[in-house]
Amino acid sequence: MLRLCQMIRRSDVSEHVYLGRQPILDNDGSLFAYDLFYRNNKVQHNISDFQFATANVLTNTLNKFGVKNIVGEHKAFIKVDGAFLLHELVLSIPSEFFIFSILDSIEMNQNIIDRIKMLKERGFEFALNDTKLCNESIEKFEPLFKYLHYVKIDSLKCEGSDIKADVARIKESGVKIIASKIETLQAYELYSEAGADLFQGYFFAKPKTIENDKFDPEQFSVIKLCNLLLSEASIDEIAKEFENNHAISIQLIQFMNSGAFHFKKQISSIRHVLTLMGRYPVAQWLLLMVYAKSVDSGSQRSPLLVMVKNRTTLMSSLIKLLRPNASNDLIGEAYFVGVLSLIETIFMAPLQKVLETLNVSDDVRNALVDHEGELGKLYDVVDAIEHFDTKRIESFTVEYNLPTDAFEEVLANSIEESNEFESSFGAA
């Protein structure tokens, strides 16, 4: 790793490096891997020196953050160019953690092919990164396909192509197809039917339908309990209402006693929960439980559950960064923006309809619907973090004069907490 560190020292010491990730899912909707992104505060889009960029990402991941803290139990795709592949430092990279995603701008020649062949024999995995689905591209990289494990197709570059035929042609080489930049359910269905094996994007956070006129009975009961928790009702009133919803009470206690949480003692009753946690956190856990229940029993790696956990952690951490003396109520509202931000995906109803039934503050409502107010700005920067929009992130940190190190720590901690939550929940 010394060589990597030496390469990083070529950068300007004032340069701010952003490290981000996006999920790659399998056909069952489970998390398969993450695509890691690198960007600095001086270049907003592509980085010309990818040898340096790749070394920077790997150094940050391995040395500063730790691989497990960034990607959990998953592998990470990392973009590489020809210069990086031919450099001797590539041999010092642990192959069990990373999949090298070769830029489609790479100049194909026998040296590159021989190098990839040799590295594959040493246990490295390769992907072709975000290529266009067309005859010209397929013919260019066909000599490389037998050494690749994955081919990533940029769904935004495939207009006019025969997707199904081209996918089948590539898969004849035994590679798996990753459809990238999949942001809608329609795009997911198109590429799934065409034979894609894996999918990158946030399509899973979109509701399959928003035409429900009524919530199902359990959802309605959850909303009723949340409203009671957020009201001035007494502990006795709240406990009694939970007793009238025996199934939800048992589910919540089981959820809080699972490996996803770390209470010193077993939770034995709703009254115990209320005394231990307070009513606001119980309402939050109740809504988080709804997400957990939405996870298919065959899938322990729900991207939606990880995403909402990450959002709640970011929202509550960022409000404390902005306001070190923030009240518990304000922190709770920030958390609620995060936990409610994906609720229409679970309830399959418009967000405004769900909010109309919940006793949330105007600040929470305005943040979710219009991205207004302080909470709205936090919600907007969380979206920017997910989509790796460094221009919006930079604008936010400048507006609030946030220390770079403190903001970076919030991002790293949120990823680490989400990974721990996913791992613990999967083991529960």
PyMOL commands that set and color helices and strands:
alter all, ss='L'
color gray80, all
select helices_A, chain A and resi 2-8+50-65+67-71+82-86+88-92+110-121+135-147+155-157+163-171+185-194+203-205+217-229+235-243+246-256+270-277+279-294+303-322+328-340+343-347+351-357+362-370+373-386+390-399+404-427
alter helices_A, ss='H'
color red, helices_A
select strands_A, chain A and resi 17-26+31-40+75-80+98-103+125-131+150-154+176-180+198-200
alter strands_A, ss='S'
color yellow, strands_A
deselect
rebuild
show_as cartoon
